[in-house]
């Protein structure tokens, strides 16, 4: 019996999470998974209903659950709020409260979608890359931060900070994942300019001595961005800081054709995790039944793999997605001329049918 906290959030969040819930319900009915779902509030909707983007109740419930499934947060309606009340603060807050420091962002190209990538098929076909991003430290959390008046003008400040222990634990995550994959870790930094990156590189070297079966290499972040679009298949596991990981993983996402295809996991040291698509709340398409729910459905697969230890069921979901793509069904974002374009709801139903066939 597992208890899962469902946090749909804002924008397309509700629509895509509904499809993932259909998948969980199907697993409950057909595989006696006994996953109990509890709904909670986060983001703009939480602010509207409680005055906070991360109500205490949500954290309390999260701590009583085995896993969390999140849709997305944010939207123009809340952009006018004071910074601490904005939906995105809810997301940063829950990651930090639960110490979800290890963010796994796979970029896998389904062969059926090779033509949806902006890169040539031979460059991306078969891509299977894992970006491991540090999620609760670095410049997103470092202090001092803020906007103040200095010398009579506005002055903005953020601080890129890491303790060696923070670097070491994300390093261990990356090396352990690499041991189960291609046994190569590439650490991304800017050690030629930033002292915090110099420390990052030193600690990665120290951590690597515990993993003699894994090869460690280093790359500067500017070169990493270039290599990702030049020859992405050279990488197995990339490990990097919060900010660099944010940018590089969106770049890697587009190699695969759509941001709507990519799940993610954010784990603590015990593999308790929050699972979410890497995209945002897409206010431009919310409520239109055109959002791609596959990243969220694949997030359920990651939850089964990394937190609930149900590897067979995780594979089953991946296979169902592959089968539906094989039959030519696509949401609008991944379609090319001649595809059978379906809406969010219908895509969810097709995955459930494939799971149950
Ligand atoms: P976004 O990811 O929401 O959208 C970027 C583009 O991708 C849009 O054109 C959108 O329509 C498209 N897209 C995203 N998900 C899609 C899907 N499942 N299917 C089809 N198309 C999809 O990024 P944005 O526009 O920069 O941000 C919108 C809001 O989301 C902002 O408020 C931002 O702060 C928030 N945001 C939240 C998260 C999160 O909750 N994890 C992440 C990023 C952005």
Boltz pocket constraint, residues with backbone or C-beta under 6 A from the ligand:
constraints:
  - pocket:
      binder: B
      contacts: [[A, 12], [A, 16], [A, 71], [A, 72], [A, 73], [A, 74], [A, 75], [A, 76], [A, 88], [A, 91], [A, 259], [A, 260], [A, 276], [A, 277], [A, 278], [A, 279], [A, 280], [A, 281], [A, 282], [A, 283], [A, 284], [A, 285], [A, 290], [A, 291], [A, 292], [A, 293], [A, 295], [A, 333]]
      max_distance: 6.0
